[in-house]
């Protein structure tokens, strides 16, 4: 049985604390805001799961835990949704210890033991390989990502996982879209669900609708034991970081712009792009029948926020 198309069971949340305006003190107001954020995160993740049928009856979901805020929050939210979801599924947290110098190998096991979550720590010295293969000062992310991906696919197969959950959020997905446009010459993003490179797994991104700012706030509320990455964390001039800064500036100057960009990824009109593989431009001929997607290129466009922009403020 698949997850139902009606998302209500996934989106039901705990009762609110009293209204912030009537809260008697700062502590109660903070509790209200934290509860509101908790509900929004759960609703957005629940909606993404339903929209893309990410998790199905009997799935064993391998939650990839890096030690960063995003993957901690993903595990946290999935554990909450697991308790009230209309289907049964398992979660197992997996961390790849890449043997980076100074990596606190005891932090994640202690955290997961405290939660009582099944987990697996995979030890592979990819750090030495990356440092050996990539010249000093060059971006390490590409090779590191390929090595990590191959290892995670193998581990998923060994654990019998049917889904691999990654902690990429809305901002990551929009950054990828712009990076591919600016530097790769492709209109290509980071999908919320896809088949793995080797064709053996389904990869899901439950945080696809989540604003990174909410994850920053939630990490502060939950006080996750964050583990920095000493490989890519020290590379400040990455193109991804530059694009991320640009997106944050847009969001500050024009609130709602990133919501509209995400919405655009779900409302593609191939006939108004230029890819001959997606639309038969060469064979296009007049039919005498009105076409709702016809030439409106010179019409006045209204750029008000789309009615179906995903927001749960």
N, C-alpha and C positions, 0 to 999 in steps of 0.2 A: 504494500500500500504506500503510495507516494504522499508527500505532504499535501494537505488540501489547498485548493486554490483560494479559499477563504482564509485570510491570515489572522483572524481574530484570536484563535487559540495561541498562536505564536506571539501575538502582540499584547495580550492581557498583561497588566503590570500590577504591582502591589499598590495598596491604598496610599493616597497622598498623606503627608503630614499636614498640619493646619496651614492655611493660607499664609504666605509670607508677610502680608500686610498686617495680619492679626497676631503674628508671632510675638511673644512677650519680650524676647531678648535676642541678642546677636546669635547665640548658639542655636536657637530654634530657627532663625532665618537661614543660617548656614545649612542646617539639616534639611530645610525645605528645598533649597537650591540644589543640594547634593542629590536629594531624592528625585527632583525634576530631571537632573542630568542622567541619573541611573535609568529612569523610565525612557528617556529619549534614546539612549544608547541601545537599550533592549528592543525598543520599537523599530529602530532603523535596521538593526541586525536581523530581527525577525522578519521584517518586510523584504530585505534582500534575500533571505533564505527562501521565502515563499515565491517571490518574483522569479527566481532562477532555479527553483527546485533543487537547492544546494544539498539538502540533507533529506534522506529518505528512510523509510522504515527499515530497521535492522542495520543501518550503516555503522561502521566503525570509523570515526573521524580522527585522523592523526593531526593534532594541533601543534604546529611548528612554533616552538617557544625559543626566542632568541635571547631573551633577557631585556628587551626593549619595551617601552611603554605600550606599543601597539599590540604585540603578541600577548603581553600580560592581560590587557583589556579584552582581547579576543577570547582568551581562555575563560576569564571571569564571566563574560556575558554568555558564552555558550553553556557554561555550567548552570547559570540561572535559567536559560531557556530550556535546557534539558529537563529540568524539574517540571515544567508546565507545558512542554510541547505535546501535540496530539499524536506523536509517534514515539517509538522507543529507538534510541541510538546510543552508542558508546562513544566515549572520548578517551583518548590517550595522548598525553603531552610528550613531545619529543624535542630534545635539544641536541644540537650538533656541537660538541666541544671541539673547536678547530685548533686547539693548543696554542692559542695566542699567549704571548708572555704576560704573566700576571693575571690571567683569567681566573676568577674566583670560583673554582669548580664546585665548591660546597654550597653556593648560594641557591641555585635552582633546586637541587635535591631537597634542601632544607625547606624551601618554600612549598614545594609540591607535597612533601611529606606532611606538612602542616595542613594543607588543603585536603589531604587524603585522595589525591588524584593519581590514577595509574600513570606511570611515565617510563620513558626510556631515554638514557643518555648515550649518545653515539660518539665515541672518541675517534677522531680522524685528524691527523696533522696536515690539514690543508694550508695552514698558515705558512709553513716552511716551503711548500710547493709554490704558493703565490709569490712569496718574497724572492724565491730563486728564479722564477720565470719572468717576473715583471720588473723592468728597470726602475731604479729609484726615481720617484717623482711622477711616475706614470700611474694612471688610474687602475686600481686593482679589482674594481667591482665586477667586471665582466668575467674574468677567469674565476674569481672567488664564487660568483653566482653559479657558474656552470658546474664547478666541482661540488658545491653544496647541493645543487639540484639533483645531480646524479646519485649522490649518497642518500638523499631523502627518498628518492624513488625506490632505491633498494631496500631501505629500512621499512618503508610502507608495505612493500611486498612481503618482507619477513614477518611483519607484525599482523598481516592480514587486514590492513586498513583499506577501506573502500573509498575514502575521500581524504584529500590532503588539504588542510586549511592553513592559508597564509594570512598574515596580518596587514596586508596593504589596505589603506583607507582611500577615501574619495580624493584627497589631495595627491596621493601617490599616482592614482589613475589619471588625473588630469595632467600631472607633470609628464607622465609617460606619453600621453597624447601629443603634448607640445614638443617634447624632445624628438619624437618620431617625425613631426612636421618640420621642425627647424633644422634638424641634423640628419634625419634619415630619409627625407623625401617621401614619407608614407603617412597616410591618414589611418593611423593604427594606434590603439590604446592598450589598456591592460584589462582584459575581460574579467567579470566577476566569477565566471566558471569556464573552464576549458579542459580539454583532454591534454594529458601530459605529453612531453616530447616523445616518449617511447611508446605512447598509445595504450599504456597499461593502467593509467590512473586518471581520476577526475580531480582537478585542483579547484578549490573554491576560495573566494575572498569575502567572508561574511561582513567585513567592515566597509564594503564598497560604497555605502551611502553615508558613512560617518565623517564628519568634519574633524580634521586633525586637532583643532583647538579644543574640541570636547575631550579628545583622548589625553591631551596635555593636562587638562583640568582633572580628569578622572584619575590619572596617575598620581596627581598630588593628593587627591582625596584618599585614595587607597594606599598610598605610600609604598608602591611597589619597589622591590630591591633592584633598581635598574643596573644593568651591566653594560657599560659602553663598549663599542667595537673599536679596537685599537688599529684595525686595518683601514677601514674606510672612514672611521670617525675623525681621523686626523687629516683627511684630504679635503680642505675647505674650499677648493676652487672647482669642484665637480660641476659639470653642466647641470646636473639634476638640482643641485643646491641653488644655482643661479636662477633656474626656472621656478623653483619653489619660492624664492624670494620675490620674483615677479608676480606670482599668483597671490602671495600674501599682500603685496602692495595693492593689487587690483581689488582684493576683497576689502581692504581698509578704505580705499577711495570709493568703491562702488559695491556696497553690501548686496549680496545676492548673486553676484556675477558667477561665482563658482557653482552655485546651485544651478544656474541656467546652463553652464557648460556641461555639467553632468547630465542634465535633462536632454541636452542636444545629442549626447551619445546614444540616447534611447529613442531619438526621433530623427532617423537618418532618411534622407530623400535622395536615393541614387540618381534619379533623373536630373537632379540639379547639381550634380558633381561632374566629374570628367572621366570616370573610369569606364572604359568600353567593355570591361569584363563584367560589370554589374548592370549596365544599361546598354541596350542596342541602339546606340546613336546612329551607326551607319545604316541600319535598316529602318530608321524612323521615317514614317510617311504620314501624310494627312489622312485622317479617317472620316472627317466630317462630324465626329462625335465629340461633344465637350469633354474636356479633361480637367479635373480638379487640380491636378499637379502640372498644369500647362504653364505657359510663359507668363509669369508674374514678375519678371525681373525688373520691370520699370514701374511697378506699382509702389505706392507708398507703404512701407513696412512699419508695423508697430512693434517696437522692441520692449514692450512691457513684459514683466516676468510671466512666464508660461503658467497656465492654470494648474498644471500637474507637476510643478516643481516639488521635489520631495523635501518637506520641511516638517519638523515635529517640535518646534520651539514652544 
